Amino acid sequence: MSKNFNRRAVLLFALMFAALATVGFAQSWSLALAIVNLCLISAVMSLGVNIQWGYAGLFNVGVMGFAALGGVAGVLMSVPPVTEAWRVGGGGIAISLMLAIGTIVVAVLAARHIPPGNMRRLVLAVIIVAGFFLIRAFFDPAVELIEAVEPAKTGFLGGLGLPIILSWVVGGIFAAGVAWIVGKIALGLRSDYLAIATLGISEIIVAMLKNEDWLTRGVKNVSGLPRPVPYEVNLQQAIWFQDWAATLGVGVVEFSSIYVKLCYAGLFTIVLLFVLWLSQRSLNSPWGRMMRAIRDNEVAASAMGKNVTGRHLQVFILGSAVIGIAGAMLTTLDGQFTPASYQPLRFTFIIWVMVIVGGSGNNWGAVLGGFVIWFCWIEAEPVGLWFMDMLTSGMDEGSGLRKHLLDSAAHMRLMTMGLILLLVLRFSPRGLIPEK
Amino acid sequence: MDGALNSFLLLSNFVLVPGMAYGSQLAIGALGVTLVYGILRFSNFAHGDTMAFGTMAVILVTWLLQAWGVSISPLPTALLALPFGILATIVLLLLTDRWVYRFFRREKAAPVVFLIASVGVMFVMNGVVRFIIGPNDQRFADGERFIIKAREFKRLTGMNEGVAFKTSQGLTIVTAVIVVAALFWFLNRTRAGKSMRAYSDNEDLALLSGINPERVVMITWILAAALATIAGTLYGLDKSFKPFTYFQLLLPIFASAIVGGLGNPLGAIAGGFIIAFSEVTVTYAYKKFLAYNLPPDWAPDSLMQLLSTDYKFAVSFVILVLVLLIRPTGIFRGKAI
């Protein structure tokens, strides 16, 4: 059984790499590597979702939000600080942050010391409302000052100016923090509530990133993030690189682009293998067995003295942290942070398709799903366009219907993804590489 | 005294009337979610996109009618197209049930599997809608735009502040009353409605007394389709139609259904108005209101807005969180824990 299973997995991965190699030969290696890089990031993300869904049966519809938190970590760690903005508004922001923490501390203290009842609700409401207005009194003027600092170039606080690789860890921590809050509220209730709460929090996170210009420049985007790998231009000018390209017989420009992508691929592979190794270890540990026991029968596990809600919280935080790491990696690869690019279909639901198609509960399956689905997602557009072109070739050149169909080919992707999800769920619910 | 009256009119114009209209739209949307939850026992993530599909069908028929020159001015033509849109949506939902949900029902799959299936359905519907009508804004309101214009109101009453009352708002409120009355009459007075309630309360007992579950499910989808199309069309007439906005409406709709108690129709209506009024009051800029009520030199300089309108989703979310923390079954004690 186990032998069979391994052979199947190896075969499927081999097919996947053959498909990527075909793109390399038929289109270009640069494109193939670009797809591979995003496949690697998708694989990390779907590992994160698999930890939540496959191990514990938690339905997180807020993948986008956690990925965006990773992305904002990329900005906050790597961009050099804008000293002028810090000088005019840093104090105000710091005071409002302290006030926010103070409000929470006072509220928690009040909640602990006043006995439950209407009195406690009243006091808590007063504390929170007063805190809100107090914070706004310091926060609003500071934001105005910061956003006035060279709005065309900066207009935000900037970051810490540290290497962007560090943001991968920080992105994970950000996502874990938010996951803790959401999990505390929504776990232990019906499974639907976690789904709705995560859907809500991810919309709010993205709305904040779009509108809090002082922190993220909002829809003005932050571009030119420092890279962890060399720049093409520098490579093209380096003598050793030119020699190398000459020995290999490739153009310097093309080789530099491939080289940079290979560097990224190397970094991402290290992260992927590390997360995969940890996931496999934990899945095959007593902890992993406990998680599966809880997933398969909560009542029985709870009767055996397992803290179901506590374990769910733990696994929810871990999975979200992995998604946050992947989000930071994505921003690193893009070299820019564009809040408007966070779309739920692209960042939440496609990751779900990856996990379900790959095989829920199986880490290798999640990785394979990440590769396969991202590949389909990228290739669906040219194929869809080609299909539409075929379909409409008999029609009149200037026909309105033909134009409409060709324009709408891009939306075929959504339909394809939905159909794949439904078909797999119906006919092969255990996915490409089923759980053992 | 004049100041107080003017400020009341101001609030009516910007908070009361829009809140009533938006609340009715949310309530009708949440009724659909809550009915599906009560009978099929899962949160239907495709509801937003069902609304989009229904509205799209209505828009297409409206354009056709407009091209033929059919009009029921001063009312919008969309009202005439509504039955056709509902019919198209009923067909769509019955087909989805047959091809997708029925299999999982027979398997007795876990609710979360239905949830994921509904996400897949959402994808497909979203794709279909964008494929047919495109991802952009569509306006399809015609007929008289206002019942009372702000300027006319000022002229009639001689006040500083006018209250504008849009046709779409009036229509929304009237329709909501009719829809809710009809739905409650159906659920409480007819045989089919009673069998639905029985099935929702106690499935085994209902089966034992000879209620056909497939029939109950079919009626539920028909009602959900009608409610989704009506809610979507009213929202589209009031604001505008854009597929992505309808997807985003999911959050306030779910929040409404949960606040009222999932599976409880009365709760869905209350929840809709609670969410709508919270959203409108929290994102309204109180500058002018305060200027009327405070001595002149106290008048504020800033907008006095609690939250910018970009964060209106945060309002539904915060209310949702409060309900989950304090009373997870909702105000009217729904089914879910």
Boltz contact constraints between the chains, C-beta under 6 A:
constraints:
  - contact:
      token1: [A, 59]
      token2: [B, 112]
      max_distance: 6.0
  - contact:
      token1: [A, 59]
      token2: [B, 115]
      max_distance: 6.0
  - contact:
      token1: [A, 185]
      token2: [B, 321]
      max_distance: 6.0
  - contact:
      token1: [A, 185]
      token2: [B, 324]
      max_distance: 6.0
  - contact:
      token1: [A, 189]
      token2: [B, 328]
      max_distance: 6.0
  - contact:
      token1: [A, 190]
      token2: [B, 336]
      max_distance: 6.0
  - contact:
      token1: [A, 191]
      token2: [B, 112]
      max_distance: 6.0
  - contact:
      token1: [A, 192]
      token2: [B, 43]
      max_distance: 6.0
  - contact:
      token1: [A, 196]
      token2: [B, 254]
      max_distance: 6.0
  - contact:
      token1: [A, 200]
      token2: [B, 251]
      max_distance: 6.0
  - contact:
      token1: [A, 200]
      token2: [B, 317]
      max_distance: 6.0
  - contact:
      token1: [A, 203]
      token2: [B, 313]
      max_distance: 6.0
  - contact:
      token1: [A, 204]
      token2: [B, 313]
      max_distance: 6.0
  - contact:
      token1: [A, 204]
      token2: [B, 314]
      max_distance: 6.0
  - contact:
      token1: [A, 204]
      token2: [B, 317]
      max_distance: 6.0
  - contact:
      token1: [A, 207]
      token2: [B, 310]
      max_distance: 6.0
  - contact:
      token1: [A, 207]
      token2: [B, 311]
      max_distance: 6.0
  - contact:
      token1: [A, 211]
      token2: [B, 310]
      max_distance: 6.0
  - contact:
      token1: [A, 408]
      token2: [B, 131]
      max_distance: 6.0
  - contact:
      token1: [A, 411]
      token2: [B, 127]
      max_distance: 6.0
  - contact:
      token1: [A, 411]
      token2: [B, 130]
      max_distance: 6.0
  - contact:
      token1: [A, 411]
      token2: [B, 131]
      max_distance: 6.0
  - contact:
      token1: [A, 414]
      token2: [B, 123]
      max_distance: 6.0
  - contact:
      token1: [A, 414]
      token2: [B, 126]
      max_distance: 6.0
  - contact:
      token1: [A, 414]
      token2: [B, 127]
      max_distance: 6.0
  - contact:
      token1: [A, 415]
      token2: [B, 124]
      max_distance: 6.0
  - contact:
      token1: [A, 415]
      token2: [B, 127]
      max_distance: 6.0
  - contact:
      token1: [A, 417]
      token2: [B, 123]
      max_distance: 6.0
  - contact:
      token1: [A, 418]
      token2: [B, 120]
      max_distance: 6.0
  - contact:
      token1: [A, 418]
      token2: [B, 123]
      max_distance: 6.0
  - contact:
      token1: [A, 418]
      token2: [B, 124]
      max_distance: 6.0
  - contact:
      token1: [A, 421]
      token2: [B, 120]
      max_distance: 6.0
  - contact:
      token1: [A, 422]
      token2: [B, 100]
      max_distance: 6.0
  - contact:
      token1: [A, 422]
      token2: [B, 120]
      max_distance: 6.0
  - contact:
      token1: [A, 425]
      token2: [B, 117]
      max_distance: 6.0
  - contact:
      token1: [A, 426]
      token2: [B, 103]
      max_distance: 6.0
